[in-house]
Amino acid sequence: MSAPRVVAVVPGSPAHRAGVAVDDEVLAVDGEAPRDVIEWRWLTDEPDPALELRRGGLELTVEVAKAAGEALGIEVHSSLFDQVRTCDNHCEFCFIYQLPPGLRKSLYLKDDDYRLSFLYGNFTTLTRFTEADLERVVTEGISPLNVSIHATDPAVRTEMLRNRRGATSLRWLRALLDHGVEVHGQVVCCPGVNDGAVLDDTLVGVLDQYPELASLCVVPLGVSRHNPEPRMRPTTREEAAAVVDSVHRAQERFLRTLGRRLVFAADEYYLLAERPFPAPEAYEGFAMHEDGVGMARTFEAEFSGTALPPAPGEEQAGTGPQDGFFTWVDAAETGRATRYEAAGDLGAPPEGYRAVRDDRGPEASAAPAPVAVALRPRADAPVGVLTSPYGARVLDPLLAEVAGPTVRTVTVENRYFGGNVAVAGLMVGEDLARTLAAEPEGHRYLLPDVCLSGGRFLDGTTPDELPRPVEVVPTDGAALRRALRAPVPA
């Protein structure tokens, strides 16, 4: 286990006043060595902690004067100080098996770590979950968690996970719910495997066995051109329509029984089935926004300035992180805010494992300046909004209605991943460069930041390598609306 290394100290903070310095290693807090940033927060939340440090090969103890609950003022290098709990499933549908060679090493590492589920929204199958994990989750209030269900039939789940513990590991889901832990579920729907009657059975099983789930999203299988599994194939229009119908039938049952819909289909299913998206209020607060559920309706509301309907029991629902249609792919080695950090303290690791993408908050308005290459566009130049095929289907009617004829979408075909990959979050520099090379110079090109992590695309290239200048804008409707009205950055 490595010790947390200090990468930043807030000026004037308790840690700064006590003399803690960048590159110090924190061996223990009040005699305990933290395993991760969750435990770190528990330990440093106490008053007047004693930090055992290693500095330049020497060990020393620093007493920090602070009140209980006061932020220590230290940012550490990682989320986990022990090993990532890797996944021992061998799912046919795992997108990591479908990645092309040559990407960053971290992208090929599969995790099944409940701590990363809490910190970054990753999904865990619970096949490596233990009694000790349950005790810690309950004791430390590690909630919410995201759990991959896929099927409630033990035999089907075992087959899908290719792990005999798939048949029994959902007992931990029952235990989590029994202890009041908030859990969001997911079903990755694979055509011919767990759709059709199996999906109907799963949704009935959720109502019967796990009705306390906060939400359940049904998302389609993603298939790249590097897919090694012959059974895994894209969803057809008819199959997508059948999934939507199954989800809607289940919603009616859940509404009658529980007073809420609970289960939702990802936006991609409505696009595939050529069905209209549900009304905003049907999403009940957009609980699974990050998993591609209700993102189109959220974007529309943001773009038009319409308030989103409140979630049940809440005054007003937020829009949630702007992460594009899917978020299963590693976002960065560069860190971002964890759920703990949102409470007002540091802790987000610059080298955080699978950290979430850039989230600038609802007040962000200034996009980074475009890179100075080729011909710089005029302020009144036509605008091209770079997006994926699915993104274009959402944006086209909005731009036609509001933005006028000088604004258009520029659809980027994803040849890098291929298959049925058609979401904005997986656009890469190689495909963008090919697309932009065929576009006229002198136009403004807006690029959603959801496809960037640490300033780089998944293929390792950067915006300054593109053949046209681009303006990177936050991936939300309000930011796009502002960018369309804003003058060209100098």
The 8 nearest C-alpha neighbors of each residue, nearest first, counted from 0:
[[1, 81, 80, 2, 82, 34, 79, 32],
 [2, 0, 80, 81, 3, 34, 4, 26],
 [1, 3, 26, 25, 24, 80, 4, 0],
 [4, 2, 25, 24, 75, 80, 76, 1],
 [3, 5, 24, 75, 76, 23, 22, 2],
 [4, 6, 75, 22, 21, 23, 7, 74],
 [5, 7, 21, 75, 74, 76, 22, 4],
 [8, 6, 74, 21, 5, 73, 9, 75],
 [9, 7, 73, 72, 15, 10, 74, 21],
 [8, 10, 72, 12, 11, 73, 15, 7],
 [11, 9, 12, 15, 8, 72, 16, 14],
 [10, 12, 15, 16, 9, 13, 14, 72],
 [11, 13, 15, 72, 14, 9, 10, 16],
 [14, 12, 16, 15, 71, 65, 63, 17],
 [15, 13, 17, 12, 19, 16, 71, 72],
 [14, 16, 12, 18, 17, 13, 19, 11],
 [17, 15, 13, 18, 14, 12, 11, 19],
 [18, 16, 14, 15, 63, 19, 13, 61],
 [17, 19, 15, 16, 20, 14, 61, 63],
 [20, 18, 14, 15, 17, 23, 21, 8],
 [21, 19, 23, 18, 22, 8, 5, 15],
 [20, 22, 5, 6, 23, 7, 8, 19],
 [23, 21, 5, 4, 6, 24, 20, 54],
 [22, 24, 54, 5, 21, 20, 4, 53],
 [25, 23, 4, 53, 52, 3, 2, 26],
 [26, 24, 52, 3, 27, 2, 51, 4],
 [25, 27, 51, 2, 52, 32, 24, 53],
 [28, 26, 32, 31, 51, 30, 25, 50],
 [27, 29, 50, 31, 30, 49, 32, 42],
 [30, 28, 49, 31, 48, 27, 50, 42],
 [29, 31, 27, 28, 32, 51, 49, 50],
 [32, 30, 27, 28, 29, 33, 42, 26],
 [31, 33, 27, 26, 28, 34, 30, 2],
 [34, 32, 39, 38, 35, 31, 27, 80],
 [33, 35, 80, 81, 38, 79, 32, 36],
 [36, 34, 79, 80, 37, 38, 33, 78],
 [35, 37, 39, 78, 38, 40, 79, 346],
 [38, 36, 39, 40, 35, 41, 339, 78],
 [37, 39, 41, 40, 33, 36, 35, 42],
 [40, 38, 36, 42, 37, 33, 41, 43],
 [39, 41, 43, 37, 38, 42, 44, 36],
 [42, 40, 38, 44, 39, 43, 37, 45],
 [41, 43, 39, 40, 44, 45, 38, 28],
 [44, 42, 40, 45, 41, 39, 48, 71],
 [43, 45, 68, 41, 42, 67, 40, 46],
 [44, 46, 67, 43, 42, 48, 68, 47],
 [47, 45, 67, 66, 65, 48, 44, 64],
 [48, 46, 64, 65, 63, 49, 45, 62],
 [49, 47, 63, 46, 29, 62, 50, 45],
 [50, 48, 62, 29, 61, 28, 63, 51],
 [51, 49, 28, 61, 60, 27, 52, 48],
 [50, 52, 60, 27, 26, 25, 59, 28],
 [53, 51, 25, 59, 24, 26, 58, 60],
 [52, 54, 58, 24, 57, 23, 56, 59],
 [53, 55, 23, 57, 56, 58, 52, 24],
 [54, 56, 57, 53, 23, 58, 22, 24],
 [55, 57, 54, 53, 58, 52, 24, 23],
 [58, 56, 54, 53, 55, 59, 52, 23],
 [57, 59, 53, 52, 54, 56, 51, 60],
 [60, 58, 52, 51, 53, 61, 57, 54],
 [59, 61, 51, 50, 52, 49, 62, 58],
 [62, 60, 50, 49, 63, 51, 59, 17],
 [61, 63, 49, 48, 50, 64, 60, 47],
 [64, 62, 47, 17, 48, 49, 14, 13],
 [65, 63, 47, 13, 62, 66, 46, 48],
 [66, 64, 47, 46, 13, 63, 69, 67],
 [65, 67, 46, 69, 68, 47, 64, 45],
 [68, 66, 46, 45, 69, 44, 65, 47],
 [67, 69, 44, 66, 70, 45, 46, 43],
 [70, 68, 66, 67, 65, 71, 44, 46],
 [71, 69, 344, 72, 68, 44, 343, 12],
 [70, 72, 13, 14, 73, 69, 43, 12],
 [73, 71, 9, 12, 70, 8, 14, 345],
 [74, 72, 8, 71, 7, 345, 75, 9],
 [75, 73, 346, 7, 345, 6, 5, 8],
 [76, 74, 5, 4, 6, 346, 348, 3],
 [75, 77, 348, 4, 349, 6, 350, 3],
 [78, 76, 348, 351, 350, 79, 75, 80],
 [77, 79, 36, 351, 35, 348, 80, 352],
 [80, 78, 35, 77, 81, 36, 34, 82],
 [79, 81, 35, 34, 1, 0, 2, 3],
 [80, 82, 0, 79, 34, 1, 83, 35],
 [83, 81, 84, 80, 0, 79, 85, 1],
 [82, 84, 85, 81, 112, 110, 79, 111],
 [85, 83, 112, 110, 111, 82, 86, 127],
 [84, 86, 110, 111, 109, 83, 87, 112],
 [85, 87, 111, 110, 109, 88, 84, 127],
 [88, 86, 85, 89, 162, 111, 127, 126],
 [87, 89, 160, 162, 86, 90, 161, 126],
 [90, 88, 161, 160, 91, 87, 162, 93],
 [89, 91, 160, 92, 93, 159, 88, 161],
 [92, 90, 93, 228, 89, 159, 231, 160],
 [91, 93, 90, 94, 231, 220, 189, 221],
 [94, 92, 90, 95, 91, 96, 97, 89],
 [93, 95, 97, 96, 92, 98, 221, 222],
 [94, 96, 97, 98, 93, 107, 109, 106],
 [95, 97, 94, 98, 93, 226, 227, 107],
 [98, 96, 226, 225, 94, 95, 223, 99],
 [99, 97, 95, 96, 225, 100, 94, 416],
 [98, 100, 225, 97, 101, 102, 416, 415],
 [101, 99, 102, 98, 103, 225, 97, 107],
 [100, 102, 99, 103, 458, 104, 98, 459],
 [103, 101, 100, 458, 104, 106, 99, 457],
 [104, 102, 105, 106, 101, 107, 459, 457],
 [103, 105, 106, 107, 102, 108, 101, 100],
 [106, 104, 108, 107, 103, 329, 332, 352],
 [105, 107, 104, 329, 108, 103, 102, 328],
 [106, 108, 105, 104, 95, 109, 103, 96],
 [107, 109, 105, 106, 110, 104, 85, 95],
 [110, 108, 86, 85, 107, 111, 95, 106],
 [109, 111, 85, 86, 112, 84, 108, 83],
 [110, 112, 86, 123, 85, 84, 113, 124],
 [111, 113, 84, 114, 115, 110, 123, 116],
 [112, 114, 116, 115, 123, 117, 111, 144],
 [115, 113, 117, 116, 112, 118, 141, 37],
 [116, 114, 118, 117, 119, 113, 112, 121],
 [115, 117, 121, 120, 113, 114, 144, 122],
 [116, 118, 114, 144, 115, 120, 119, 143],
 [119, 117, 115, 337, 116, 338, 114, 120],
 [118, 120, 115, 116, 121, 117, 355, 354],
 [119, 121, 116, 117, 118, 145, 122, 115],
 [122, 120, 116, 119, 115, 145, 123, 327],
 [121, 123, 145, 146, 116, 147, 120, 124],
 [124, 122, 146, 111, 125, 147, 113, 112],
 [123, 125, 147, 126, 146, 111, 122, 148],
 [126, 124, 128, 127, 123, 168, 171, 169],
 [127, 125, 168, 124, 128, 164, 165, 111],
 [128, 126, 125, 129, 111, 86, 124, 87],
 [127, 129, 125, 126, 132, 130, 171, 133],
 [130, 128, 132, 131, 133, 127, 171, 125],
 [131, 129, 133, 132, 134, 128, 135, 171],
 [130, 132, 134, 129, 133, 135, 128, 136],
 [133, 131, 129, 135, 130, 134, 136, 128],
 [132, 134, 130, 136, 135, 131, 137, 129],
 [135, 133, 131, 137, 132, 136, 138, 130],
 [134, 136, 138, 132, 133, 137, 139, 131],
 [137, 135, 141, 133, 139, 134, 140, 138],
 [136, 138, 140, 134, 135, 139, 133, 141],
 [139, 137, 135, 136, 140, 134, 141, 133],
 [140, 138, 136, 141, 137, 135, 41, 134],
 [139, 141, 137, 136, 142, 138, 180, 135],
 [142, 140, 136, 139, 143, 117, 137, 144],
 [143, 141, 144, 140, 181, 180, 117, 136],
 [142, 144, 181, 182, 117, 180, 141, 145],
 [143, 145, 182, 117, 142, 116, 183, 181],
 [146, 144, 183, 122, 182, 116, 184, 123],
 [145, 147, 184, 123, 122, 124, 148, 183],
 [146, 148, 185, 124, 122, 123, 184, 149],
 [147, 149, 150, 186, 185, 146, 184, 151],
 [150, 148, 186, 187, 147, 185, 156, 188],
 [151, 149, 156, 201, 152, 148, 155, 193],
 [150, 152, 201, 204, 153, 156, 148, 149],
 [151, 153, 155, 150, 154, 156, 201, 166],
 [154, 152, 166, 156, 155, 151, 157, 165],
 [153, 155, 157, 156, 152, 158, 166, 165],
 [156, 154, 158, 152, 157, 153, 159, 150],
 [155, 157, 159, 153, 150, 158, 154, 165],
 [158, 156, 165, 154, 166, 160, 163, 155],
 [159, 157, 161, 155, 156, 160, 154, 162],
 [158, 160, 156, 157, 161, 90, 155, 91],
 [161, 159, 90, 162, 157, 88, 158, 89],
 [162, 160, 158, 89, 159, 157, 90, 88],
 [161, 163, 160, 164, 157, 165, 88, 89],
 [162, 164, 165, 157, 166, 161, 167, 158],
 [165, 163, 166, 162, 167, 168, 126, 157],
 [164, 166, 157, 163, 162, 168, 156, 167],
 [165, 167, 153, 157, 164, 163, 156, 168],
 [166, 168, 164, 165, 169, 170, 153, 163],
 [167, 169, 126, 170, 165, 164, 125, 171],
 [170, 168, 172, 171, 167, 173, 125, 166],
 [171, 169, 173, 168, 172, 167, 174, 175],
 [172, 170, 174, 169, 173, 168, 175, 125],
 [173, 171, 169, 175, 170, 174, 176, 168],
 [172, 174, 170, 176, 171, 175, 177, 169],
 [173, 175, 171, 177, 172, 176, 170, 178],
 [176, 174, 172, 178, 180, 177, 173, 171],
 [175, 177, 179, 173, 178, 180, 174, 172],
 [178, 176, 174, 175, 179, 173, 180, 172],
 [179, 177, 175, 176, 180, 174, 137, 173],
 [178, 180, 176, 177, 181, 175, 137, 211],
 [181, 179, 175, 176, 142, 178, 182, 143],
 [182, 180, 143, 142, 213, 179, 144, 183],
 [183, 181, 144, 143, 212, 145, 213, 180],
 [182, 184, 145, 214, 213, 215, 212, 146],
 [185, 183, 215, 146, 147, 145, 214, 148],
 [184, 186, 216, 147, 215, 148, 217, 146],
 [185, 187, 149, 217, 148, 188, 218, 216],
 [188, 186, 218, 149, 219, 220, 217, 189],
 [187, 189, 219, 220, 194, 186, 193, 218],
 [188, 190, 220, 192, 193, 191, 194, 187],
 [191, 189, 192, 194, 234, 188, 193, 232],
 [190, 192, 194, 189, 193, 195, 230, 231],
 [193, 191, 189, 190, 194, 197, 188, 159],
 [194, 192, 197, 198, 189, 188, 191, 190],
 [193, 195, 198, 197, 190, 188, 192, 191],
 [196, 194, 198, 197, 199, 193, 241, 242],
 [195, 197, 199, 198, 200, 194, 193, 201],
 [198, 196, 200, 193, 199, 195, 194, 201],
 [199, 197, 194, 201, 200, 195, 196, 193],
 [200, 198, 196, 202, 197, 201, 203, 245],
 [199, 201, 197, 203, 198, 202, 204, 196],
 [202, 200, 204, 198, 151, 150, 203, 199],
 [201, 203, 205, 199, 204, 200, 198, 206],
 [204, 202, 200, 206, 201, 205, 207, 199],
 [203, 205, 201, 207, 202, 206, 208, 151],
 [206, 204, 209, 202, 208, 207, 203, 210],
 [207, 205, 210, 203, 204, 208, 209, 202],
 [206, 208, 204, 205, 203, 209, 210, 202],
 [209, 207, 205, 204, 206, 210, 173, 203],
 [210, 208, 205, 211, 206, 212, 207, 173],
 [209, 211, 206, 212, 205, 208, 207, 257],
 [212, 210, 209, 213, 176, 182, 181, 214],
 [213, 211, 214, 210, 182, 209, 183, 184],
 [214, 212, 183, 182, 181, 211, 261, 215],
 [215, 213, 261, 183, 212, 262, 184, 216],
 [214, 216, 184, 262, 185, 183, 261, 263],
 [217, 215, 185, 263, 262, 264, 186, 218],
 [216, 218, 186, 264, 185, 265, 187, 263],
 [219, 217, 187, 265, 188, 186, 216, 264],
 [220, 218, 188, 187, 221, 189, 217, 268],
 [219, 221, 189, 188, 187, 222, 218, 233],
 [222, 220, 219, 419, 420, 223, 94, 233],
 [221, 223, 418, 419, 226, 233, 220, 232],
 [224, 222, 418, 417, 416, 225, 226, 97],
 [223, 225, 418, 417, 226, 416, 222, 97],
 [224, 226, 97, 223, 227, 99, 98, 416],
 [225, 227, 97, 223, 224, 228, 222, 96],
 [228, 226, 225, 229, 97, 96, 91, 231],
 [227, 229, 230, 231, 226, 91, 92, 232],
 [228, 230, 231, 227, 232, 226, 91, 92],
 [231, 229, 228, 232, 91, 191, 192, 190],
 [230, 232, 229, 228, 92, 189, 91, 222],
 [231, 233, 230, 222, 234, 190, 229, 220],
 [234, 232, 419, 222, 235, 220, 221, 231],
 [233, 235, 238, 190, 239, 232, 236, 219],
 [236, 234, 238, 237, 239, 233, 271, 272],
 [235, 237, 272, 239, 271, 238, 240, 234],
 [236, 238, 240, 235, 239, 241, 272, 234],
 [237, 239, 241, 235, 240, 236, 234, 242],
 [240, 238, 236, 242, 272, 268, 241, 237],
 [239, 241, 272, 243, 237, 238, 242, 244],
 [240, 242, 238, 244, 239, 243, 245, 237],
 [243, 241, 245, 239, 244, 240, 246, 238],
 [244, 242, 240, 246, 241, 245, 247, 239],
 [243, 245, 241, 247, 242, 246, 248, 240],
 [246, 244, 242, 248, 243, 247, 241, 249],
 [245, 247, 249, 243, 248, 244, 250, 242],
 [246, 248, 250, 244, 249, 245, 243, 251],
 [249, 247, 245, 251, 250, 246, 244, 252],
 [248, 250, 246, 252, 251, 247, 253, 245],
 [251, 249, 260, 247, 253, 252, 248, 254],
 [250, 252, 254, 248, 249, 253, 255, 247],
 [253, 251, 249, 255, 250, 254, 256, 248],
 [254, 252, 250, 256, 260, 257, 255, 251],
 [253, 255, 258, 259, 251, 260, 252, 257],
 [256, 254, 252, 253, 258, 257, 251, 259],
 [255, 257, 253, 254, 258, 252, 259, 206],
 [258, 256, 253, 254, 259, 255, 210, 260],
 [257, 259, 254, 255, 256, 253, 260, 261],
 [260, 258, 254, 257, 261, 253, 250, 255],
 [259, 261, 250, 254, 253, 262, 251, 258],
 [260, 262, 214, 259, 215, 253, 213, 263],
 [263, 261, 215, 216, 260, 214, 250, 246],
 [264, 262, 216, 217, 215, 246, 265, 261],
 [265, 263, 217, 216, 218, 292, 243, 246],
 [264, 266, 292, 218, 291, 267, 268, 217],
 [267, 265, 268, 269, 292, 291, 293, 264],
 [266, 268, 270, 265, 269, 271, 219, 291],
 [267, 269, 271, 239, 270, 266, 265, 272],
 [270, 268, 274, 272, 266, 267, 271, 273],
 [269, 271, 273, 267, 268, 272, 274, 266],
 [272, 270, 268, 236, 273, 269, 267, 239],
 [271, 273, 236, 240, 269, 239, 274, 270],
 [274, 272, 270, 271, 269, 275, 236, 240],
 [273, 275, 269, 272, 270, 276, 271, 240],
 [276, 274, 269, 277, 273, 270, 272, 278],
 [275, 277, 269, 274, 278, 266, 296, 295],
 [278, 276, 281, 279, 275, 282, 296, 280],
 [277, 279, 281, 280, 276, 282, 296, 275],
 [280, 278, 281, 282, 296, 277, 308, 307],
 [279, 281, 282, 278, 308, 283, 284, 309],
 [282, 280, 279, 278, 283, 277, 260, 284],
 [283, 281, 285, 280, 284, 279, 293, 263],
 [284, 282, 310, 281, 280, 285, 311, 286],
 [310, 283, 285, 316, 286, 282, 309, 308],
 [286, 284, 282, 288, 287, 283, 293, 292],
 [285, 287, 284, 288, 214, 283, 282, 213],
 [288, 286, 290, 292, 289, 285, 216, 291],
 [287, 289, 292, 285, 290, 291, 286, 294],
 [290, 288, 287, 291, 322, 320, 326, 325],
 [291, 289, 287, 288, 325, 292, 326, 324],
 [290, 292, 324, 265, 289, 288, 325, 294],
 [291, 293, 265, 288, 287, 266, 294, 290],
 [294, 292, 296, 295, 288, 285, 297, 266],
 [293, 295, 297, 296, 292, 291, 288, 298],
 [294, 296, 298, 297, 293, 299, 393, 266],
 [297, 295, 299, 293, 298, 294, 279, 300],
 [298, 296, 294, 300, 295, 299, 293, 301],
 [299, 297, 476, 301, 295, 296, 300, 475],
 [298, 300, 296, 302, 297, 301, 303, 295],
 [301, 299, 305, 297, 303, 298, 302, 304],
 [302, 300, 476, 477, 304, 298, 299, 303],
 [303, 301, 476, 477, 299, 300, 304, 480],
 [302, 304, 300, 305, 301, 299, 476, 477],
 [305, 303, 301, 302, 300, 306, 477, 299],
 [304, 306, 300, 303, 301, 307, 302, 299],
 [307, 305, 300, 304, 308, 301, 315, 316],
 [306, 308, 305, 316, 309, 300, 279, 297],
 [307, 309, 280, 316, 306, 315, 310, 279],
 [310, 308, 315, 316, 314, 284, 313, 311],
 [284, 309, 311, 283, 313, 316, 312, 315],
 [312, 310, 313, 283, 309, 284, 314, 259],
 [311, 313, 310, 314, 309, 315, 284, 316],
 [314, 312, 310, 311, 315, 309, 316, 284],
 [315, 313, 309, 312, 316, 310, 311, 308],
 [316, 314, 309, 313, 310, 317, 308, 307],
 [317, 315, 309, 310, 284, 308, 307, 318],
 [316, 318, 319, 315, 307, 284, 309, 285],
 [317, 319, 297, 316, 320, 285, 307, 288],
 [320, 318, 317, 321, 288, 289, 285, 286],
 [319, 321, 322, 358, 289, 318, 288, 360],
 [322, 320, 474, 323, 475, 319, 358, 449],
 [321, 323, 449, 320, 289, 326, 356, 324],
 [322, 324, 424, 325, 449, 321, 423, 291],
 [325, 323, 291, 422, 290, 424, 322, 294],
 [326, 324, 290, 291, 323, 327, 424, 289],
 [325, 327, 328, 290, 322, 289, 324, 323],
 [326, 328, 325, 329, 121, 94, 290, 122],
 [329, 327, 326, 330, 106, 325, 95, 94],
 [328, 330, 353, 106, 331, 327, 354, 105],
 [331, 329, 452, 356, 353, 355, 354, 328],
 [332, 330, 333, 452, 354, 353, 329, 453],
 [331, 333, 350, 351, 352, 334, 353, 354],
 [334, 332, 349, 350, 331, 453, 351, 354],
 [335, 333, 349, 351, 348, 354, 350, 347],
 [336, 334, 347, 354, 355, 337, 348, 333],
 [335, 337, 347, 340, 341, 338, 334, 355],
 [336, 338, 340, 118, 339, 347, 119, 335],
 [337, 339, 341, 340, 118, 336, 342, 117],
 [340, 338, 337, 341, 342, 344, 37, 118],
 [341, 339, 344, 337, 342, 338, 345, 336],
 [340, 342, 338, 339, 343, 337, 336, 344],
 [343, 341, 340, 339, 344, 338, 345, 337],
 [342, 344, 341, 340, 345, 70, 339, 69],
 [345, 343, 340, 70, 342, 346, 72, 341],
 [346, 344, 74, 340, 347, 73, 72, 343],
 [345, 347, 74, 75, 348, 340, 344, 36],
 [348, 346, 336, 335, 334, 337, 345, 340],
 [347, 349, 77, 351, 334, 76, 350, 75],
 [350, 348, 334, 333, 351, 76, 347, 77],
 [351, 349, 333, 332, 348, 334, 77, 76],
 [350, 352, 348, 334, 77, 354, 349, 78],
 [353, 351, 354, 332, 350, 78, 77, 331],
 [354, 352, 329, 331, 330, 351, 332, 355],
 [355, 353, 334, 351, 352, 331, 335, 330],
 [356, 354, 330, 335, 119, 353, 357, 331],
 [355, 357, 330, 452, 358, 354, 449, 322],
 [356, 358, 359, 355, 335, 452, 448, 449],
 [359, 357, 360, 356, 320, 321, 335, 473],
 [360, 358, 363, 357, 361, 473, 362, 364],
 [359, 361, 362, 358, 363, 320, 321, 319],
 [360, 362, 363, 359, 364, 477, 318, 478],
 [363, 361, 360, 364, 359, 478, 365, 477],
 [364, 362, 359, 361, 360, 365, 478, 473],
 [363, 365, 478, 362, 366, 481, 482, 473],
 [366, 364, 363, 367, 472, 482, 478, 368],
 [365, 367, 472, 471, 364, 368, 470, 473],
 [368, 366, 471, 369, 365, 470, 472, 488],
 [367, 369, 488, 470, 366, 370, 489, 471],
 [370, 368, 470, 469, 468, 371, 367, 488],
 [369, 371, 468, 463, 372, 368, 469, 462],
 [372, 370, 468, 369, 373, 375, 463, 374],
 [371, 373, 468, 370, 467, 374, 375, 466],
 [372, 374, 467, 375, 371, 468, 466, 440],
 [373, 375, 441, 440, 376, 372, 467, 468],
 [374, 376, 441, 373, 377, 371, 468, 372],
 [377, 375, 441, 442, 443, 380, 374, 378],
 [378, 376, 380, 379, 375, 487, 441, 442],
 [377, 379, 487, 486, 380, 376, 443, 485],
 [380, 378, 377, 381, 376, 486, 487, 382],
 [381, 379, 377, 442, 378, 376, 443, 382],
 [380, 382, 405, 442, 406, 443, 379, 383],
 [383, 381, 443, 406, 442, 444, 405, 407],
 [382, 384, 444, 407, 408, 409, 406, 443],
 [385, 383, 408, 445, 409, 444, 407, 386],
 [386, 384, 409, 446, 445, 408, 410, 383],
 [385, 387, 410, 390, 423, 411, 391, 409],
 [386, 388, 423, 390, 411, 422, 410, 389],
 [389, 387, 391, 390, 421, 410, 392, 411],
 [390, 388, 392, 391, 387, 421, 422, 393],
 [389, 391, 387, 393, 392, 388, 386, 394],
 [390, 392, 394, 388, 393, 389, 395, 387],
 [393, 391, 389, 390, 394, 395, 388, 396],
 [392, 394, 390, 391, 395, 295, 389, 396],
 [395, 393, 391, 397, 392, 396, 398, 390],
 [394, 396, 398, 397, 391, 392, 393, 399],
 [395, 397, 399, 398, 394, 400, 393, 392],
 [398, 396, 394, 400, 395, 399, 401, 393],
 [397, 399, 402, 401, 395, 400, 396, 394],
 [398, 400, 396, 397, 403, 401, 395, 402],
 [399, 401, 397, 398, 396, 402, 403, 395],
 [402, 400, 398, 399, 403, 397, 303, 396],
 [401, 403, 398, 399, 406, 400, 404, 405],
 [404, 402, 405, 399, 401, 406, 398, 400],
 [403, 405, 406, 402, 399, 407, 398, 381],
 [406, 404, 381, 403, 382, 407, 402, 380],
 [407, 405, 382, 404, 383, 381, 403, 402],
 [408, 406, 383, 384, 382, 409, 405, 398],
 [407, 409, 384, 383, 385, 410, 391, 395],
 [410, 408, 385, 384, 383, 386, 411, 407],
 [409, 411, 386, 387, 388, 408, 385, 391],
 [412, 410, 387, 386, 434, 413, 431, 409],
 [413, 411, 414, 410, 387, 388, 430, 421],
 [414, 412, 415, 417, 416, 430, 411, 421],
 [413, 415, 417, 416, 412, 430, 418, 224],
 [416, 414, 413, 417, 430, 429, 427, 99],
 [415, 417, 223, 414, 224, 413, 420, 418],
 [418, 416, 414, 224, 223, 413, 415, 420],
 [417, 419, 223, 224, 222, 420, 416, 233],
 [418, 420, 222, 421, 233, 417, 223, 221],
 [421, 419, 418, 417, 422, 223, 221, 413],
 [420, 422, 388, 387, 389, 419, 413, 423],
 [423, 421, 387, 424, 389, 425, 324, 420],
 [424, 422, 387, 425, 426, 386, 323, 390],
 [423, 425, 450, 449, 323, 422, 426, 324],
 [426, 424, 423, 450, 422, 427, 457, 420],
 [425, 427, 423, 450, 424, 413, 430, 428],
 [428, 426, 456, 429, 430, 457, 458, 425],
 [429, 427, 431, 430, 460, 432, 456, 458],
 [428, 430, 432, 431, 427, 433, 415, 458],
 [431, 429, 433, 432, 428, 427, 413, 434],
 [432, 430, 428, 434, 433, 429, 435, 427],
 [433, 431, 465, 435, 429, 434, 430, 428],
 [432, 434, 430, 436, 431, 435, 429, 437],
 [433, 435, 431, 432, 436, 437, 411, 430],
 [436, 434, 438, 432, 437, 433, 431, 467],
 [437, 435, 433, 434, 438, 466, 432, 467],
 [436, 438, 435, 434, 439, 433, 432, 440],
 [437, 439, 435, 436, 440, 434, 467, 442],
 [440, 438, 441, 442, 437, 436, 435, 467],
 [441, 439, 442, 374, 438, 467, 373, 376],
 [440, 442, 376, 374, 375, 439, 443, 380],
 [443, 441, 381, 376, 380, 440, 382, 444],
 [442, 444, 382, 376, 383, 381, 380, 445],
 [445, 443, 383, 469, 384, 382, 470, 442],
 [446, 444, 384, 470, 469, 385, 471, 383],
 [445, 447, 471, 385, 470, 472, 469, 448],
 [448, 446, 474, 472, 449, 471, 473, 450],
 [447, 449, 451, 473, 450, 472, 471, 474],
 [448, 450, 424, 447, 451, 322, 474, 323],
 [451, 449, 424, 448, 426, 425, 456, 423],
 [452, 450, 456, 455, 448, 449, 454, 453],
 [451, 453, 331, 454, 455, 330, 356, 456],
 [452, 454, 455, 333, 331, 451, 332, 357],
 [453, 455, 452, 451, 461, 456, 462, 448],
 [456, 454, 461, 451, 452, 453, 460, 459],
 [455, 457, 451, 427, 459, 458, 460, 428],
 [456, 458, 459, 427, 455, 102, 451, 425],
 [457, 459, 456, 460, 427, 102, 428, 429],
 [460, 458, 456, 457, 455, 461, 102, 103],
 [461, 459, 456, 428, 455, 458, 464, 462],
 [460, 462, 455, 463, 464, 456, 454, 428],
 [463, 461, 464, 465, 460, 469, 428, 455],
 [462, 464, 461, 465, 370, 468, 372, 371],
 [465, 463, 462, 461, 466, 460, 428, 432],
 [464, 466, 432, 462, 463, 467, 428, 468],
 [465, 467, 436, 432, 435, 464, 468, 373],
 [468, 466, 465, 373, 469, 435, 372, 440],
 [469, 467, 370, 369, 372, 371, 444, 470],
 [468, 470, 444, 369, 445, 446, 471, 467],
 [469, 471, 369, 445, 446, 444, 368, 472],
 [472, 470, 446, 366, 448, 447, 367, 445],
 [471, 473, 366, 447, 448, 446, 470, 474],
 [474, 472, 448, 447, 475, 478, 471, 366],
 [475, 473, 447, 321, 448, 449, 472, 476],
 [476, 474, 478, 477, 473, 298, 321, 479],
 [475, 477, 302, 301, 298, 479, 478, 480],
 [478, 476, 302, 301, 480, 479, 475, 481],
 [477, 479, 481, 480, 476, 475, 473, 482],
 [480, 478, 482, 476, 481, 477, 483, 475],
 [479, 481, 477, 483, 478, 482, 302, 476],
 [482, 480, 478, 484, 479, 483, 485, 477],
 [483, 481, 479, 485, 484, 480, 478, 472],
 [484, 482, 480, 481, 485, 479, 402, 382],
 [483, 485, 481, 482, 480, 486, 479, 402],
 [484, 486, 482, 483, 481, 487, 488, 378],
 [487, 485, 378, 488, 484, 482, 483, 379],
 [486, 488, 378, 489, 485, 377, 376, 443],
 [489, 487, 368, 486, 369, 485, 367, 470],
 [488, 487, 368, 369, 486, 375, 371, 378]]
